[in-house]
Amino acid sequence: MTIDGMTFAALPIGAILLEGLVRPRRDNFPLSIGRSLPGTWLLLWMAMALAGLFLLVCGNVPVSVCLSLGVLALLAVASNAKHAMLGEPLLFSDLALIGAIFRHPQFYLSAVAVWQRTVAGIIALLLLALLARLFVPAFQPHLIGLGTLTASLAILGLSLKTAPIRRLARVPAAHADVQRHGLLPTLLLYWLRWRESEAPATCATPLRTPIAPAPELVVIIQCESFADPVELFSDPDLALPGLAAARKHAWQSGRLQVSGFGAYTMRTEYGVLFGLDEEELGFRRYDPFLTALDDISHALPARLKPAGWRSLFAHPHDMRFYGRDRIMPAAGFAHLVGEDRFEPPAPGEGRYVTDAAMTDEIVSLAAEATGPTMIYAVTIENHGPWAPDEHSSGDLKQSYLRLARNSDAMLSSLVERLGALERPALLVFFGDHRPSIPGATAPGGDRHTPYVMIRLDTSGAIVRGEDRHADLTPAGLHHAILGATLGDVAPGQSPC
C-alpha cells in the first residue's frame, strides 16, 4: 500500500475516534465508539466526501485528510461547548447562524472556553498553512479528488434511500439521536427531515365571542433572559418586587414552558407570535424563523388586523438578526422600531440598550396610538455574557441579578405608566429563556420562565383576575392573548 493509501485508510479511524468525543455519549469512557451501524456508515462516507472535496482543491492526500479531520474536530469542539452551556448538541439550524456569528460574535463566543477558542484558532491556522505550503499543481490528484467526492456523494445519496437509514430520526429528539447515531449523521438526517417538512395549513379567522370591555392597547414584552431568581437560585431573599406585585394583581399568570435554555430566543418569540406548538412544527422547531414566512397567516398581527388593529414591533438591535427585517413586515407589523431609535448606552449602563430606555419608547408609542394598537417589544439589556462589572465585584451571578432587577423595574414602570394613559389595555410580560451563567446555572432541570397578563381599565386601574394561574407554552400564550383581546373562540370553531 502506498503512503497516500495508508493516509486515506487513517481517515475512517480518525473520524470514528473524533465522533467518539462528541457529547452526549452512550457511556462514561473518554471515547465512545458505540454509535449505531447506520450512523457510522453515514459518518464514514461524509468524511470521505469531505476529504475528496479538499483533495479536489489542494491535490495533496495527507493535507486533505488532515483538513477533513480538522473540520470534524472543530465541529466536535463546537458541539461539546454548546452542549455544556445550552444543553443541546450542534444542530443543522445552527449553521444558518454562521453569518450572525461574524456580525455579533459576543453572542456566541462566550459559549466556547478560551482554551477551546485558542486550540480551534491554532488548528485553523495550521490547516491553512498546510493547504498553501503543500498545494500540488499536478492535474491527476485533483481529478482523483473529484472522483472521490462524486462517488462518496453518490453512495451517501443511495444509502439515504435505503430502509434502515430512512427509519432513522423520524421524530425530533436531537439529544437521543446524537447519542445513538453521532453528530454528523444527525446533522445530515435532521437537515433532510427539515427539508421534507410541510408548512401548516393556512389559518382561517375563527368566529369569536367578543370580550367586554375589549382592550384598545396591547403591549407584549419579551424580556431577555428574564427568570424568577427565587426559582433560579433557590433563594427566597432574591424575590423581585415588581414580579411579585404583578403576579398578585394579574389577570392571569403562570409558568411559560419554553424549550430552550440560555439561548434560542426565536423559539419562544415564534411560539408567542405564530401560535404553533413545537409538536406541530416537527423538525422546523429548532429554528422556526427559517420557515416563518410560510406561516404568516398564523401571526398575531395578521390575526388582529381584520379586527382593525395596527401592530408595531420594537427591538433595539439589528433587525437582520433571525431575519426579523423580512419576517415581521410580512407577518403584519405596520412599523418596525429598531436600533436607530435609541441612543447608545451611556458609560456604566452596560453594552446594550437599557430596559429603561425601552420603557420610555414603548410608553411613547402607546401614547401616540390613535386606534386599537398592539406593540410587541423584545428587550436586550439582560443578554449574556454577564461579564464582571463595577457593580458586581466580579460575580457573574450578581451581574445577572442587577440586570434582572432592571427588567423587574421595567415591569413595574409599565404597569404604572400605561395605567396613566387611561385606556383599556392588556400588558403581557414574559421571559424568553433562562440565563446560562457559568458556575451559577446549568441546563439540566426546569426551564420555565414567568409570564404575567395584566388588564387595565379606562381609569388605569388594574382589573384583577380570579386567581387565574395557568402554565402555558409560548403558543398557548399566543392564544391566551387573542382570547383576552378579541374574545374566546366560538364553540365548534378551531382556534387555528
LOKOLVEX-201218 format. One line per field, with one value per residue (C-alpha): residue number from 0; x, y, z; residue in one letter. Coordinates in pm, 1 decimal. Each point is the difference from the previous one (the first is absolute). Example, Ala and Ser with C-alpha at 12.3 -4.5 7.8 and 13.67 -1.06 7.14 Angstrom:
2
num = (0,1)
u = (1230.0,137.0)
v = (-450.0,344.0)
w = (780.0,-66.0)
residu = (a,s)
//
This chain:
496
num = (0,1,2,3,4,5,6,7,8,9,10,11,12,13,14,15,16,17,18,19,20,21,22,23,24,25,26,27,28,29,30,31,32,33,34,35,36,37,38,39,40,41,42,43,44,45,46,47,48,49,50,51,52,53,54,55,56,57,58,59,60,61,62,63,64,65,66,67,68,69,70,71,72,73,74,75,76,77,78,79,80,81,82,83,84,85,86,87,88,89,90,91,92,93,94,95,96,97,98,99,100,101,102,103,104,105,106,107,108,109,110,111,112,113,114,115,116,117,118,119,120,121,122,123,124,125,126,127,128,129,130,131,132,133,134,135,136,137,138,139,140,141,142,143,144,145,146,147,148,149,150,151,152,153,154,155,156,157,158,159,160,161,162,163,164,165,166,167,168,169,170,171,172,173,174,175,176,177,178,179,180,181,182,183,184,185,186,187,188,189,190,191,192,193,194,195,196,197,198,199,200,201,202,203,204,205,206,207,208,209,210,211,212,213,214,215,216,217,218,219,220,221,222,223,224,225,226,227,228,229,230,231,232,233,234,235,236,237,238,239,240,241,242,243,244,245,246,247,248,249,250,251,252,253,254,255,256,257,258,259,260,261,262,263,264,265,266,267,268,269,270,271,272,273,274,275,276,277,278,279,280,281,282,283,284,285,286,287,288,289,290,291,292,293,294,295,296,297,298,299,300,301,302,303,304,305,306,307,308,309,310,311,312,313,314,315,316,317,318,319,320,321,322,323,324,325,326,327,328,329,330,331,332,333,334,335,336,337,338,339,340,341,342,343,344,345,346,347,348,349,350,351,352,353,354,355,356,357,358,359,360,361,362,363,364,365,366,367,368,369,370,371,372,373,374,375,376,377,378,379,380,381,382,383,384,385,386,387,388,389,390,391,392,393,394,395,396,397,398,399,400,401,402,403,404,405,406,407,408,409,410,411,412,413,414,415,416,417,418,419,420,421,422,423,424,425,426,427,428,429,430,431,432,433,434,435,436,437,438,439,440,441,442,443,444,445,446,447,448,449,450,451,452,453,454,455,456,457,458,459,460,461,462,463,464,465,466,467,468,469,470,471,472,473,474,475,476,477,478,479,480,481,482,483,484,485,486,487,488,489,490,491,492,493,494,495)
u = (0.0,126.5,49.1,-304.1,-204.0,104.9,-85.8,-348.2,-41.0,64.6,-296.1,-280.7,188.9,51.3,-362.9,-131.5,232.0,-98.8,-367.7,53.7,94.9,-334.5,-247.6,-245.8,161.3,-132.0,248.4,234.3,322.9,216.2,-90.6,-327.4,13.0,-334.1,-202.2,-249.7,122.2,-211.1,129.3,361.0,-55.4,-126.2,286.3,263.9,-138.0,-51.6,364.7,104.2,-199.1,166.2,344.4,-88.0,-100.8,327.2,198.3,-177.1,110.9,359.5,104.3,185.3,-130.3,153.4,-112.2,-350.4,-28.7,134.2,-243.7,-292.2,88.5,53.8,-354.2,-135.9,202.3,-131.0,-358.8,59.0,142.5,-286.2,-263.2,148.2,27.3,-361.7,-111.8,174.4,-148.6,-342.0,-76.1,-26.1,244.1,77.7,-301.1,-32.8,-186.3,302.5,188.8,-248.8,134.3,360.7,-39.9,-140.6,302.0,225.1,-236.3,-66.5,274.5,-74.1,-321.0,178.3,367.0,-91.6,-118.6,352.5,273.2,314.4,214.0,-248.6,6.4,378.6,24.9,-254.7,188.6,335.1,-146.4,-159.2,324.3,204.1,-245.0,3.7,378.3,12.5,-242.9,214.5,339.6,-84.0,-224.1,65.0,-28.3,-17.0,-338.4,-42.8,-50.0,-259.6,-185.2,17.2,-145.8,-290.0,-59.3,14.7,-242.4,-242.6,8.6,-41.5,-297.6,-155.9,40.2,-143.6,-295.7,-74.6,49.5,-251.2,-263.7,43.8,-253.9,241.5,109.2,-340.1,-124.9,251.8,-93.7,-366.8,-97.2,193.5,216.5,339.5,161.4,-96.3,83.8,350.1,57.9,-124.4,123.8,266.9,26.9,64.1,-265.7,-253.8,88.9,-60.0,-315.4,-160.9,72.7,-167.8,-300.4,-25.9,-2.5,-276.0,-215.5,-319.9,-129.9,-317.0,-332.9,-108.4,-168.7,-362.3,-144.9,-232.3,-316.0,50.3,-217.1,92.6,152.5,-136.9,155.7,248.8,348.5,108.3,366.3,201.6,364.0,202.7,347.5,235.0,262.6,349.8,115.2,-264.8,-58.6,-110.5,323.7,-181.3,-50.2,324.7,225.3,-232.2,23.6,-322.4,198.1,47.8,-370.2,-68.8,-258.2,-139.1,-55.8,-156.8,-243.1,-82.9,-77.8,-219.3,-208.8,20.7,-294.6,191.6,349.6,205.9,298.3,96.7,125.9,279.7,214.1,335.2,248.7,244.8,-81.4,-249.1,-200.5,-160.6,-173.8,-188.7,-58.0,-136.8,-234.2,-149.5,-25.0,-113.9,-184.4,132.9,131.2,326.5,-182.5,-176.9,325.4,190.0,360.4,-76.0,-6.4,375.1,-7.3,-357.5,103.8,169.1,-345.2,-215.7,-88.1,-210.4,-204.3,-102.4,-373.7,56.0,183.2,-150.5,-3.0,-150.4,-280.0,-66.9,2.0,-349.2,-140.8,151.8,324.7,332.1,314.6,348.6,318.6,277.3,349.1,311.5,235.0,82.6,-330.4,183.3,58.8,-220.6,-131.8,-237.9,36.7,-181.4,-219.5,-164.7,-136.7,-126.1,-167.9,-205.4,203.6,-65.2,320.7,331.7,170.8,367.2,335.6,7.1,-274.1,219.8,307.4,299.4,32.7,171.5,322.2,-84.2,-331.0,138.0,45.4,-364.0,-293.3,-152.6,-345.4,-64.6,56.9,-226.3,-269.6,12.6,-32.3,-285.4,-198.8,60.8,-129.3,-302.0,-77.9,14.2,-233.0,-337.3,-178.8,21.9,375.6,222.9,364.7,229.3,335.5,313.8,247.4,374.7,158.2,22.2,164.9,305.3,286.0,-22.5,351.2,126.9,-57.8,44.5,-339.4,61.3,356.1,72.1,-294.7,-190.3,-306.5,-11.2,41.9,-303.7,-205.6,70.9,-133.3,-295.2,-97.2,9.3,-242.0,-218.5,0.0,-110.6,-300.7,-101.7,51.8,-208.8,-291.4,4.1,63.4,-239.7,-264.6,57.5,-111.9,-348.6,-76.6,-121.1,320.6,161.1,364.2,171.8,350.0,207.5,355.6,128.9,227.0,205.0,358.5,301.2,248.9,326.7,31.4,-348.6,-257.8,1.5,-231.9,-128.8,-332.9,-277.7,-0.4,-319.9,-9.9,-274.2,-275.0,-267.8,-304.4,-125.9,-323.0,-61.1,-337.6,-85.7,104.4,337.5,-95.2,106.5,-279.3,63.7,-47.2,-153.7,331.3,51.0,324.3,76.4,325.9,26.7,227.7,96.2,-265.8,-249.8,84.5,-71.1,-352.9,-48.3,88.2,-246.8,-268.6,61.9,-5.3,-263.3,-192.5,-16.9,-39.5,-364.4,-102.8,81.8,260.2,366.6,233.2,247.0)
v = (0.0,347.3,280.6,176.8,-318.4,-41.6,362.5,-43.1,-315.9,208.3,223.9,-234.4,-83.2,366.2,82.5,-270.4,106.1,367.3,-92.9,-190.8,325.1,164.4,36.5,-145.1,-342.5,-342.5,-59.1,178.9,-99.4,269.5,-137.8,-150.0,-201.8,-161.5,202.0,-188.0,-183.7,213.1,312.1,-117.7,-82.1,352.9,150.7,-184.1,106.5,356.5,7.8,-150.8,260.1,274.9,-144.7,-21.2,365.7,107.6,-223.8,160.2,340.1,-67.7,-324.2,-124.9,-313.6,50.4,362.8,-100.2,-259.5,245.9,269.0,-245.3,-114.1,364.1,85.6,-296.3,110.1,356.9,-126.8,-223.6,289.1,231.9,-261.9,-90.3,365.9,57.8,-314.6,109.4,349.5,-46.2,-368.5,-73.9,-137.6,188.0,3.8,49.1,324.8,140.8,6.9,258.9,237.4,-2.8,347.8,130.1,-139.2,233.4,299.4,-47.4,-226.0,106.1,-208.2,-324.8,-7.2,12.5,-359.9,-112.6,-4.0,203.8,-312.3,-147.7,318.7,-1.1,-363.9,54.0,305.7,-180.2,-298.2,228.1,191.1,-319.8,-149.0,312.8,8.0,-364.3,65.7,283.1,-166.5,-346.8,84.0,-243.3,152.6,-337.0,-72.7,-367.0,30.6,273.8,-231.0,-280.0,241.4,75.5,-372.5,-64.6,282.5,-112.0,-366.1,80.5,226.5,-265.5,-268.1,238.3,78.5,-367.3,-86.5,264.3,-172.1,-338.5,-115.1,-29.4,362.6,139.5,-136.4,209.7,327.7,10.7,193.2,305.5,-110.8,157.0,-104.6,-365.5,-11.4,144.1,-247.5,-285.5,87.9,268.4,370.3,14.0,-258.7,185.2,332.9,-154.6,-191.0,293.9,231.0,-247.2,-43.8,381.2,30.0,-261.7,187.6,161.3,340.7,-0.3,63.6,359.6,134.3,102.3,270.9,-172.6,149.5,137.5,108.2,368.8,93.2,297.3,235.8,-71.3,147.3,275.3,-50.8,-320.6,20.7,-321.9,-2.6,-284.1,53.6,-128.3,-278.4,95.5,-264.8,-1.3,8.6,-175.5,-305.1,41.0,10.4,-152.6,311.9,171.4,312.8,67.7,61.0,275.3,249.0,94.0,-361.7,-80.9,291.4,-83.8,-360.4,114.4,231.5,-185.9,-90.0,-322.0,-122.6,-315.3,-183.6,35.7,-340.0,100.6,-267.2,177.9,74.2,288.3,74.9,-55.8,315.2,-59.4,-320.2,182.6,304.1,-213.2,-187.9,319.0,173.2,-291.8,-223.0,-334.9,-248.2,-179.9,-332.0,152.8,129.1,-329.4,55.4,367.0,53.6,47.6,334.5,76.0,341.0,-175.7,-87.7,263.6,169.4,-308.8,52.1,365.1,-71.7,-128.4,312.9,208.6,331.8,-169.4,-141.7,332.4,206.4,-102.9,131.8,342.3,-33.9,158.9,-178.5,133.3,-197.4,151.3,-142.0,212.0,-215.5,-107.3,-104.0,-229.2,-232.8,-308.5,178.5,219.0,275.4,-229.5,-209.7,268.9,216.7,-313.9,-112.8,319.8,248.7,345.4,149.1,-120.1,205.8,-96.9,92.7,333.6,128.5,-43.4,174.4,-225.1,-100.6,260.7,-88.1,-234.6,-113.0,-317.2,-107.8,5.3,242.2,7.8,-117.9,351.2,143.2,-268.7,93.2,364.4,-94.3,-244.9,250.1,264.7,-233.6,-88.5,367.5,77.5,-286.1,123.9,-329.2,-360.6,-63.0,-291.6,63.7,-302.6,89.4,-214.3,122.8,-61.1,158.7,-330.4,-191.5,-199.0,-41.7,152.4,136.7,121.9,372.6,271.3,-84.5,-371.6,-30.2,-262.6,-224.5,-102.6,-91.5,349.6,147.1,-196.0,92.3,370.3,-15.1,-219.4,268.8,253.7,-220.0,-27.3,379.5,13.6,-216.6,222.9,316.8,-127.0,-88.2,349.4,198.1,-191.2,42.7,375.9,-2.5,-95.9,-232.5,-360.1,-194.7,-340.9,-30.2,-333.2,-50.2,-318.9,-132.7,-156.6,-254.0,-50.4,128.9,-225.8,139.2,-196.0,-126.2,115.2,-167.5,-317.2,-130.8,-300.6,19.7,258.3,243.1,197.7,377.2,219.2,176.0,243.8,146.7,324.0,171.4,370.5,174.5,345.8,162.5,-174.5,-230.2,-363.9,-246.9,-303.7,-349.7,-274.1,-145.2,-130.5,-196.4,-193.7,-149.2,56.9,-68.5,306.0,-104.9,-25.3,356.7,107.4,-139.0,146.4,345.3,-40.1,-112.3,296.6,239.4,-126.8,-242.8,-376.6,-215.0,-85.5,-362.0,-232.6,235.5,-85.6,249.8,-76.8)
w = (0.0,-88.8,251.9,-142.0,33.1,361.8,68.0,-144.6,209.4,310.9,-84.3,117.6,318.7,80.7,-85.8,232.3,283.2,-34.3,-13.4,323.1,174.3,-74.8,285.2,83.2,1.5,82.6,280.9,235.8,-172.9,-157.4,-342.1,-117.8,-320.4,63.5,-254.3,-214.0,-310.0,-237.9,171.5,-29.9,-368.2,-67.4,199.5,-201.9,-337.5,117.2,108.9,-330.5,-193.6,202.4,-72.1,-370.0,0.0,158.3,-233.4,-295.1,131.1,109.4,-171.0,309.0,172.0,347.9,7.5,-111.8,276.1,259.0,-113.8,14.8,349.0,99.2,-107.2,196.9,302.4,-21.6,-22.3,302.9,204.5,-99.3,75.9,339.3,100.2,-97.9,180.7,319.9,-2.3,-162.6,47.6,-373.6,-257.2,-319.4,-233.9,-374.1,66.2,185.9,-329.3,-126.4,266.0,-122.4,-147.8,327.9,186.2,-196.4,29.1,373.6,143.7,358.7,-9.4,-84.2,97.6,368.8,-38.8,-90.8,263.1,-65.7,-33.5,-248.6,-208.9,13.8,-108.2,-278.6,-124.5,2.2,-186.7,-260.1,-56.6,-27.6,-247.6,-215.2,10.1,-105.1,-281.7,-138.8,53.9,-130.2,-295.9,-287.5,-348.7,-179.9,-162.3,98.7,378.5,-49.5,-239.6,257.7,254.0,-233.5,-48.6,375.2,70.9,-271.5,100.9,370.3,-64.3,-225.7,269.7,259.2,-223.9,-61.7,367.8,108.4,-214.1,169.9,257.9,298.5,-36.5,-96.1,331.9,192.6,169.4,-98.6,314.4,129.0,294.1,-57.2,328.9,-41.7,-371.0,44.5,281.2,-215.9,-350.6,42.7,-74.9,-375.7,-91.6,217.2,-163.2,-342.6,92.4,179.0,-291.8,-236.3,230.9,24.8,-379.8,-19.1,254.1,-123.7,102.3,213.7,-166.4,-41.5,311.0,-52.2,224.4,249.7,142.8,350.4,287.3,47.2,332.1,193.8,58.6,-278.0,38.5,-236.3,70.7,26.4,107.5,-8.0,152.4,-86.8,267.7,-66.6,237.5,256.3,265.5,362.0,207.3,285.1,-222.1,-189.3,307.9,266.7,214.0,121.0,90.3,-372.0,-68.9,-253.9,131.9,-339.9,-100.3,338.1,-28.8,-360.8,90.3,285.8,-216.9,-331.3,-214.7,-64.3,79.0,17.3,-139.1,-364.8,-109.9,-235.9,-165.7,-14.3,274.4,-19.7,-364.8,-280.8,51.3,-339.9,115.8,274.7,-221.4,-280.6,233.2,144.1,-337.5,-216.7,245.8,-123.6,256.5,-63.8,-43.3,-300.5,-144.5,-3.8,-112.0,-64.9,377.1,35.6,-181.7,-104.6,-132.4,-294.0,-135.6,173.2,-330.8,-79.3,318.2,-18.2,10.7,355.9,118.0,279.1,-192.0,-306.0,215.4,172.4,-319.1,-126.5,330.9,-68.0,195.4,-94.2,119.6,76.1,63.6,215.4,50.4,66.9,-204.3,-354.8,-157.5,-241.1,295.4,-59.0,-311.7,200.5,-260.8,-248.2,226.5,212.2,-285.5,-177.1,323.9,11.7,202.4,-143.2,136.5,143.6,268.7,-14.1,146.8,-182.9,236.0,307.0,133.0,72.6,366.4,215.2,186.7,285.7,-156.7,-157.0,-358.6,-116.7,-11.4,346.7,101.8,133.6,-348.6,-143.5,252.5,-107.9,-366.8,57.6,207.4,-267.9,-271.9,213.3,67.6,-373.4,-96.4,-123.8,-55.1,116.1,13.3,87.4,90.3,9.8,157.3,34.5,262.4,-2.5,310.2,186.8,-284.9,96.5,43.1,345.1,19.8,337.9,45.8,259.1,151.0,57.2,136.8,-263.1,90.8,-316.8,203.1,147.0,-349.0,-113.1,306.6,-47.4,-355.1,100.8,252.1,-283.6,-193.0,308.6,30.5,-364.0,83.1,292.1,-203.8,-290.3,227.1,146.9,-318.8,-222.5,269.2,-14.3,-365.0,124.2,-287.0,30.9,-44.9,29.0,107.4,-55.3,141.7,-25.4,-10.0,-320.8,173.2,312.7,11.4,-41.7,252.2,35.4,353.5,100.3,-227.3,-208.1,-273.5,192.1,182.4,-34.1,-290.0,54.9,32.9,152.0,-192.1,115.8,-176.1,155.3,-105.5,50.0,-23.6,-135.6,327.7,-0.1,287.1,-5.6,-73.3,217.4,-131.0,208.1,117.1,-349.4,0.9,-316.3,-124.0,-374.7,-292.1,-206.8,-252.1,284.4,99.1,-358.7,25.1,348.1,-138.0,-284.8,243.7,229.7,-296.4,-242.6,218.5,24.8,-309.9,-61.5,72.4,-284.6,-147.8,-27.6,171.7,-282.5)
residu = (m,t,i,d,g,m,t,f,a,a,l,p,i,g,a,i,l,l,e,g,l,v,r,p,r,r,d,n,f,p,l,s,i,g,r,s,l,p,g,t,w,l,l,l,w,m,a,m,a,l,a,g,l,f,l,l,v,c,g,n,v,p,v,s,v,c,l,s,l,g,v,l,a,l,l,a,v,a,s,n,a,k,h,a,m,l,g,e,p,l,l,f,s,d,l,a,l,i,g,a,i,f,r,h,p,q,f,y,l,s,a,v,a,v,w,q,r,t,v,a,g,i,i,a,l,l,l,l,a,l,l,a,r,l,f,v,p,a,f,q,p,h,l,i,g,l,g,t,l,t,a,s,l,a,i,l,g,l,s,l,k,t,a,p,i,r,r,l,a,r,v,p,a,a,h,a,d,v,q,r,h,g,l,l,p,t,l,l,l,y,w,l,r,w,r,e,s,e,a,p,a,t,c,a,t,p,l,r,t,p,i,a,p,a,p,e,l,v,v,i,i,q,c,e,s,f,a,d,p,v,e,l,f,s,d,p,d,l,a,l,p,g,l,a,a,a,r,k,h,a,w,q,s,g,r,l,q,v,s,g,f,g,a,y,t,m,r,t,e,y,g,v,l,f,g,l,d,e,e,e,l,g,f,r,r,y,d,p,f,l,t,a,l,d,d,i,s,h,a,l,p,a,r,l,k,p,a,g,w,r,s,l,f,a,h,p,h,d,m,r,f,y,g,r,d,r,i,m,p,a,a,g,f,a,h,l,v,g,e,d,r,f,e,p,p,a,p,g,e,g,r,y,v,t,d,a,a,m,t,d,e,i,v,s,l,a,a,e,a,t,g,p,t,m,i,y,a,v,t,i,e,n,h,g,p,w,a,p,d,e,h,s,s,g,d,l,k,q,s,y,l,r,l,a,r,n,s,d,a,m,l,s,s,l,v,e,r,l,g,a,l,e,r,p,a,l,l,v,f,f,g,d,h,r,p,s,i,p,g,a,t,a,p,g,g,d,r,h,t,p,y,v,m,i,r,l,d,t,s,g,a,i,v,r,g,e,d,r,h,a,d,l,t,p,a,g,l,h,h,a,i,l,g,a,t,l,g,d,v,a,p,g,q,s,p,c)
//
